[in-house]
Amino acid sequence: MSNLDVIAAHYTASDRGDLAGMLAPLAPETTWTEAAGFPYAGTYTGPEEVADNVFGPIAKDWDDYTFTLGDLFDAGDAVIGLGTYHGKHRGTGRSFTARVAHVWRFNGGKLSSFEQIVDSVPVVDAMENR
């Protein structure tokens, strides 16, 4: 399975709401970085930390939170996904749309890191009561 295939499978699992499938490519030492300014910002290591600090809080805070993949690029030891986040915050009832890039890095055929680059302003705005 190519690096591109591994990440395409992650996004396919995301589309069907399969958290285990989404986390499948992560090894215990894989780092996952959510962008500064994003509500779940930080760097987490391994699938359990990612589930606890990213996907768990998203599931708790948002209705219909989705990532829509637009483009997927094979860059050898990196794969780049470009797309859009959408969601409706449970506390405020406000929706958002935000552009995002995901950078997946591989080392020796294993996923070593994920980095999110996102326009976090619409996400934070949807969370704030006005």
HELIX and SHEET records of a PDB file:
HELIX    1   1 ASN A    3  ASP A   15  1                                  13    
HELIX    2   2 LEU A   19  LEU A   23  1                                   5    
HELIX    3   3 GLY A   46  VAL A   50  1                                   5    
HELIX    4   4 ALA A   51  PHE A   55  3                                   5    
HELIX    5   5 GLY A   56  ASP A   61  1                                   6    
HELIX    6   6 VAL A  121  MET A  127  1                                   7    
SHEET    1   A 6 GLY A  42  THR A  45  0                                        
SHEET    2   A 6 THR A  31  GLU A  34 -1                                        
SHEET    3   A 6 LYS A 110  VAL A 118  1                                        
SHEET    4   A 6 SER A  95  ASN A 107 -1                                        
SHEET    5   A 6 ALA A  78  HIS A  89 -1                                        
SHEET    6   A 6 TRP A  62  ASP A  74 -1                                        
END                                                                             
